[in-house]
Every structure is written in C-alpha cells, then in structure tokens.
Amino acid sequence: MSLKLKFLFLFIAVAIIPLIVGGFFSFQKSKEELIKETTQKLVAVADVQKKRVNEALNRYLENVKLVASRTQLRISLGEYEKNGNPEALGKIQSILGDAKASVSTIDVISVRDQNGVIITSTDSRLVGKPDELSEYAKDIQNPELNDVFKNDANLLRVRLFGPLFLGGQKIGTVEMVMSADSLVAVTEDYAGLGKTGEVQLAEKNLAGDALYITPLRFNTGAALTQAISKEKTNTAVTHAILGEEKEFIEPKFTDYRDHSVFAVTRFIDSLGWGLVVKIDQAEALAPADVLLKTFLTIIIITALIAVALSYLLSRIMTAPILQLAKFADEVANKNFTTTTTTTTTTTNTRKDEIGMLFRAFNTMVGKLKESYGSLEKRVKERTVALAEVAEAAEAAEAKTEAILFSIGDAVMACDKDGLVMLFNGVAEKLTGFSAKEVVGHHYSQALTFVRENDGKTSDDFIAEVIKTGQGTKMANHTLLVTKDGQKIPVADSAAPIKNEQGKIIGCVLVFRDMTREQEINK
C-alpha cells in the first residue's frame, strides 16, 4: 500500500471514526429522549381524554336522571298503568316533549311500562312495539348507557335507560336516544398529537375483537364497522379492551394502518371500553432522523475535506521520499556520483526530519562509495590470487593426469560409491571401454573380474578396500572380461584414497596384462 493511501486512510480514520461514534451515541440518546418525551405526552393526553370520556358519560346519565326524577312523570305513569287514563298518558307525552325541547342533543325520549314495552315516545313509530330491548328495560335498576349505535340516517347515537320508581316500586323505564357528539368530540381532539396522533375508543364485540366506537382520524367511516382481531396482539387497542393501562413503545406495535406507533392505553371501567392515544413512530422520531441526516452530511463533508487534506499532505510528505527512493535506486545500481545535494538543495537545507534524512543519506552514500572502492580493490586482488591458485591447481592436475596416463599399467579410480572418476588410456585399451563410457558410472559396468579356475566373479575386493581402508592385491589366476567378451589374465593391486583428514573417499585400482608372463612361465 502506497504512502498516499496510508495517509488517506489515516486521515479518514482520525476524522470520521470519532464523528461516526459520536453521531451514533448522540442519535441513540436523542432517540431515547424523544421516546421518553413522547410517552410522557401520550400519558398526559390519555389521562385527560379518559377523564373527558367519563365526564361525557356522566352528562348523558344526568340527562336520563333528570327526566326519570320528574315527579309528575312518575305519578302520571302510575295512574296510566293503574286505570289506563288517557289524560295521564297525555301528561307523560307533554313532559317528554318538554324534556326533548330543552336539550338539543336528545333525539328521542320514550317511556316503557313494567313489561318493557314502549307506551309513549317522541317518535310515535316506536309505540306499542316490543323489541329486543324489552327484557333489558324490564330488569334495569339504575341509569345506564346501554349502547352506541347508528340510526337510520347513519348518525352515531347513544342509547340510555333510567328506571322509574313510585312508592319504592319500579313502574317503568325511561329510554333516551342522544347524539354521540360528546364522545366524538373527545376522539377528534388531536391537540398535541401532531399530524398522525389520534384518540381511539373501542369496545369488545361478541367475537372478542376490538370494535372502534367512534370515527378514526384516517378512516372516518370506522365507527362500529372496523374491528381489530383479538389475535393481533401487536396493536394497543386489543390490550386496551382487556383493561390494560400501559405504554407501548416497542417498534413491533402498529395501528389499524399497520404503521409503527407509540401508544398509551386506558380503560373505561363503567362500560368496559378501551381508550388508546397514539402517534406514528416516524413522526415522533422525526427530529432524531433530522439529526442523523445532519450527522451524515457532516461526515460526508468531513470525509471530502479529509481526502483533500490527505492528498495535499501526502504529496508534501511523499515527494522527498520518492526522490530519495530514486537516488537509492541509483546507488543500488552502483552510481555513487549523484547525491541528493545535486538536485534537491532545498530539501537538504530543511531543518526538519526530512532534511536530516537526506543529509544522513548523503553521508551513507559517501561511506558506501568509499567502502565499495576498497571492496572492489580487494576483490580484484583476491580474484588474481584465486586465478593463480586455480592455474597452479590445473597445472598440477594436468601433470598428475599426464603421469597417470603415461603409466604402463591400467589405472581406474572411483569414489566411495563406486563411481568411476579416472580411467587412463591403458585401461581403455585393456578393457575395450572408452573413458567417456566409464567415467561417472559404476566401475562394475566396465570392470568384470572372474576366477580362472571356476569362472566366478571376483571383483568384491574393490568394495572391500573402500569399506576397510586396507589395500589388497588381486588373487592369482584372475581374469578380466573385456568389452568384447575376451578374458585376459591380469594382476596387481587396489588401494584406498584418503583425504587430508584420513577419511576414505574412494579407491584406486592398478592392473596390468599378465598374458605374456604366463606364456613365458609355460
């Protein structure tokens, strides 16, 4: 890796890594603070909205109580039930009409008898018709909000019941249908909840799912139509209808749009309703995302600055080093005539470490030049001496070879492995093998000795000399088998070859043709 790249990586590491680490921890801290702040806000809103829902419910019940507490209404109902007096029924109708006119949010007021059947109402269509609420009305003992429903005009309404007592006995029930605007006003109040926050009211339907009671911010038609399955436990509303009052800040929790949200739940005990106050996580954490983008921008800008600075500094730092490397190559090629002072006077006069390096380099080159000149002289002298020694050795070797080749006897010399080193002319003539065929090969390929009396091979004496280091003579009546198969009687001896330390390094064999001597002896 070049110095420029090293400078680049170093500057990036020094400049960027602290920013990345600091940015990461700042982002995490910011995120934690935002989650904490958002949760606190949602808790505050949830507590306020729960209180508002309960206040709205109490106002609904107060309207029922006011009507049910009218003495004349109860007396007239008792008289009507006793003797069916039409005048008493007319008084009831008048009281109901006055009550409806005094409260604008009342749609219908009806009175049911002891059997739960409507005997009079501000909506005459309902009179005398037993319905699914008759049994409920018959059994009720306290004012209650019975239901939230949609009327024929698809408007959200609240149905309430209040018992009528006369003389300590229940004589009937007041049924009141009112606008649900008081509840809707709570859930449509998004103050402090930004662009995605909302308040939700839900009840448990017959299937156990969470059914939204009022419209949703992003689905105005959701009231009494949209439900969240009880199996979808990663939504806060399914926990709210179970009575859980807690905070949900894990990323896995979503709303009816499947958007990740932060949520807080509350429970309306009197009706078993769940209340949810939530906001999208993306909106709540938007400041942290802005901070992250800011850090990324700073990191990118810092990286670009670091790259530019590292490039400039690397050029400043590496230029003299590259020059020095060039001079070092010249010195390596034995060019001692050029020093750094010839082309880089400014660098040599620098007072920093680079200048010191160049001056030290010049000193080193001078000493190398001096040493190389001295070494070259000694090498030349040693070369001459070695040449003289080699020449003397060659002359001695030539003289030795001349002596060996001029001897009248055959001479063969081999190393300790039996490989032939010398094979003189007499040996060539006697065996029929040339020196070229024999030298470098095992002696047994050219020299085969057999006993005259039985024809058995008798050349083990050479190996014995190499092994024992003791000279020996060939046994009498020994025959040499030549290259063309002739058998020539020979005689003489084998002796070990030793080095200066006395170590056996081979064997020399001297033999001669005994044919003439044997003929004379005969």
Secondary structure, 3 states (H helix, E strand, C coil): CCHHHHHHHHHHHHHHHHHHHHHHHHHHHHHHHHHHHHHHHHHHHHHHHHHHHHHHHHHHHHHHHHHHCCHHHHHHHHHHHHHCCHHHHHHHHHHHHHHHHHCCCEEEEEEECCCCCEEEECCHHHCCCCCCCHHHHHHCCCCEEEEEEECCCCCEEEEEEEEEEECCEEEEEEEEEEECHHHHHHHCCCCCCCCCCEEEEEEECCCCCEEECCCECCECCCCCCCEECCCCCCEHHHHHCCCCCCEECCCCCECCCCCEEEEEEEEECCCCEEEEEEEEHHHHCHHHHHHHHHHHHHHHHHHHHHHHHHHHHHHHHHHHHHHHHHHHHHHHCCCCCCCHHHCCHHHHCCCCHHHHHHHHHHHHHHHHHHHHHHHHHHHHHHHHHHHHHHHHHHHHHHHHHHHHHHCCCEEEEEECCCEEEEECHHHHHHHCCCHHHHCCCEHHHCCEEEECCCCCECCHHHHHHHHHCCCEECCCCEEEECCCCCEEEEEEEEEEEECCCCCEEEEEEEEEECHHHHHHHC
